[in-house]
Amino acid sequence: MASLEDDLARAMLGARGGCPRAYRRLLDLLSKHLKSHIRRILTRAGGASAADLEDILQETLIAIHNRLHTYDPAYPVTVWVNAIARYKVVDNFRASSNRLKQINLDDIGEVLADPVEHQPGAAQDVARLLSSLPANLRRPIEDVKLMGLTIAESAARTGMSESAVKIGIHRGMKRLAATLGLSGGIGSAA
C-alpha cells in the first residue's frame, strides 16, 4: 500500500507534467491533508473559525498552484506544502491584527521554495529575524526548523557536529525570543 507521501509525489510529478487527472488527484490529496494540518496549527495557536480554516485552505491551494514549478522532488511534498500552509496561517493572523510574536515559531517556520524577495509579509519577517543571527545559529535553525532536516542531516550539510547543531538551534531560538520580547522563549507554552 502506497503512503500519502508516495501518492502526493506521483500526483505532483504528473501535475507538473501537465496531466489534468494527476492535478485533480493532487488537489484531492492536498485538500484532505492540508485541512487536517491547518486545523492542528490553528488549534495550537488558539483556534479559528471554520470559515478561517476554509479561507486558509483555499489560499494555500492557490499558492501551491502558483508555485508548483518551484517544488524540488528531492524533498517530501508534505514538507513543502506544510510550509506554504503555515505561511498562509501566519498571513491570516496578520490580517486579523494578531501579532507575529503570539504565534509559536516552531509552528510557522518552514522555508518556502520562492526566494524571500518574492514573499510578502510574514516570510520576510522571519527571514529578517533569521538574518540577524550569525551563521552558526541561523543555518541549523533554517535546516532543522524550517526545511525539516534532521540534526544529522544539518550537521552533514553545515560541517558542524550534531551537538553544535543542537546548541546552535537552542541558542538561536533563545536569541530570536529575546529579539521578539518573549520572556518564555520561542516554542514554549506561554
C-alpha positions as CSV (number, residue, x, y, z in Angstrom):
1,M,0.0,0.0,0.0
2,A,1.4,3.4,-1.0
3,S,1.9,6.1,1.6
4,L,0.4,9.5,1.4
5,E,3.9,10.9,0.5
6,D,4.2,8.4,-2.4
7,D,0.8,9.3,-3.7
8,L,1.5,13.0,-3.4
9,A,4.8,12.7,-5.2
10,R,3.3,10.8,-8.1
11,A,0.4,13.2,-8.4
12,M,2.8,16.2,-8.1
13,L,5.1,14.9,-10.9
14,G,2.1,14.2,-13.1
15,A,0.5,17.6,-12.4
16,R,3.8,19.3,-13.2
17,G,3.9,17.3,-16.4
18,G,0.5,18.8,-17.4
19,C,-1.7,15.8,-16.7
20,P,-5.2,17.1,-15.7
21,R,-6.1,13.8,-13.9
22,A,-2.9,13.9,-11.8
23,Y,-3.6,17.6,-11.0
24,R,-7.1,16.7,-9.8
25,R,-5.7,13.8,-7.7
26,L,-3.1,16.2,-6.3
27,L,-5.7,18.7,-5.3
28,D,-7.9,16.0,-3.7
29,L,-5.0,14.6,-1.7
30,L,-3.7,18.0,-0.7
31,S,-7.2,19.2,0.4
32,K,-7.6,16.3,2.8
33,H,-4.0,16.5,4.2
34,L,-3.9,20.3,4.5
35,K,-7.3,20.7,6.1
36,S,-6.1,18.5,9.0
37,H,-2.7,20.1,9.1
38,I,-4.1,23.7,9.1
39,R,-6.7,22.8,11.8
40,R,-3.8,21.5,14.1
41,I,-1.9,24.7,13.6
42,L,-4.9,26.8,14.3
43,T,-5.8,24.8,17.4
44,R,-2.2,25.2,18.8
45,A,-2.4,29.0,18.0
46,G,-5.6,29.5,19.9
47,G,-8.2,28.4,17.3
48,A,-10.1,30.0,14.4
49,S,-13.4,29.7,12.8
50,A,-14.4,27.1,10.2
51,A,-14.5,30.0,7.7
52,D,-10.9,30.9,8.5
53,L,-9.9,27.3,8.1
54,E,-11.5,27.2,4.6
55,D,-10.1,30.5,3.6
56,I,-6.6,29.4,4.6
57,L,-7.0,26.1,2.8
58,Q,-8.1,27.9,-0.4
59,E,-5.2,30.4,-0.1
60,T,-2.8,27.6,0.4
61,L,-4.0,25.6,-2.6
62,I,-3.8,28.8,-4.7
63,A,-0.2,29.4,-3.5
64,I,0.7,25.8,-4.3
65,H,-0.8,26.1,-7.8
66,N,1.2,29.3,-8.4
67,R,4.4,27.7,-7.1
68,L,4.0,24.2,-8.5
69,H,7.0,24.7,-10.7
70,T,9.3,25.5,-7.8
71,Y,8.8,22.2,-6.0
72,D,12.0,20.3,-5.6
73,P,11.3,16.5,-5.9
74,A,14.4,15.9,-3.7
75,Y,12.2,16.9,-0.7
76,P,9.0,15.4,0.6
77,V,5.9,17.0,-0.8
78,T,4.4,17.3,2.6
79,V,7.3,19.4,3.9
80,W,6.9,21.8,1.0
81,V,3.1,22.1,1.2
82,N,3.1,22.3,5.0
83,A,5.5,25.2,4.8
84,I,3.1,27.1,2.5
85,A,0.2,26.3,4.7
86,R,2.0,27.6,7.8
87,Y,2.9,30.8,5.9
88,K,-0.8,31.2,5.0
89,V,-1.9,30.7,8.6
90,V,0.6,33.5,9.6
91,D,-0.8,35.7,6.9
92,N,-4.3,35.1,8.3
93,F,-3.2,36.0,11.8
94,R,-1.5,39.2,10.4
95,A,-4.7,40.1,8.6
96,S,-6.6,39.6,11.8
97,S,-4.3,42.1,13.5
98,N,-2.7,39.4,15.7
99,R,0.9,39.9,16.4
100,L,3.6,37.6,15.0
101,K,5.1,37.1,18.4
102,Q,1.9,35.5,19.6
103,I,2.5,32.5,17.3
104,N,4.8,29.7,18.1
105,L,7.8,30.0,15.7
106,D,8.0,26.2,15.6
107,D,4.5,26.1,14.1
108,I,5.1,28.7,11.4
109,G,8.6,28.4,10.1
110,E,9.5,26.3,7.1
111,V,11.3,27.7,4.1
112,L,9.1,28.3,1.1
113,A,10.5,27.5,-2.3
114,D,10.3,31.1,-3.5
115,P,13.2,33.4,-2.8
116,V,12.5,35.6,0.2
117,E,12.3,38.8,-2.0
118,H,9.1,37.4,-3.6
119,Q,7.4,36.6,-0.3
120,P,5.4,39.4,1.2
121,G,4.6,39.7,4.9
122,A,5.4,37.0,7.4
123,A,8.0,35.1,5.4
124,Q,10.0,38.3,5.1
125,D,9.7,39.0,8.8
126,V,11.0,35.5,9.6
127,A,13.8,35.9,7.1
128,R,14.7,39.3,8.5
129,L,14.8,37.9,12.1
130,L,17.0,34.9,11.0
131,S,19.3,37.2,9.1
132,S,20.1,38.9,12.4
133,L,21.7,35.7,13.7
134,P,25.3,34.6,13.0
135,A,25.6,31.7,10.5
136,N,26.4,29.1,13.2
137,L,23.0,29.8,14.8
138,R,21.0,30.7,11.7
139,R,21.9,27.7,9.5
140,P,20.9,25.0,12.0
141,I,17.5,26.7,12.5
142,E,17.0,27.0,8.8
143,D,17.9,23.4,8.2
144,V,16.0,21.8,11.1
145,K,13.2,24.1,12.0
146,L,12.4,25.5,8.5
147,M,13.5,22.8,6.0
148,G,12.6,19.8,8.2
149,L,16.1,18.2,8.0
150,T,17.2,16.0,10.8
151,I,20.0,17.1,13.2
152,A,22.3,14.6,11.5
153,E,21.4,16.0,8.0
154,S,22.1,19.5,9.1
155,A,25.4,18.5,10.7
156,A,26.5,16.9,7.4
157,R,25.3,19.9,5.4
158,T,27.0,22.5,7.6
159,G,30.1,20.6,8.6
160,M,29.1,21.1,12.3
161,S,28.9,18.3,14.8
162,E,25.4,17.2,15.8
163,S,25.9,18.7,19.3
164,A,26.9,22.0,17.7
165,V,23.7,21.9,15.6
166,K,21.6,21.3,18.7
167,I,23.3,24.1,20.6
168,G,23.0,26.4,17.6
169,I,19.3,25.8,17.4
170,H,18.8,26.3,21.1
171,R,20.9,29.5,21.3
172,G,19.4,30.9,18.1
173,M,15.9,30.3,19.3
174,K,16.7,32.0,22.6
175,R,18.1,35.0,20.7
176,L,15.1,35.2,18.5
177,A,12.8,35.0,21.5
178,A,14.8,37.9,23.1
179,T,14.5,39.9,19.9
180,L,10.7,39.4,19.9
181,G,10.5,40.2,23.6
182,L,9.2,36.8,24.5
183,S,10.0,36.0,28.1
184,G,9.1,32.3,27.9
185,G,11.1,31.7,24.8
186,I,10.1,30.7,21.3
187,G,8.3,27.5,21.2
188,S,7.4,27.4,24.8
189,A,3.8,27.3,26.1
190,A,3.0,30.8,27.3
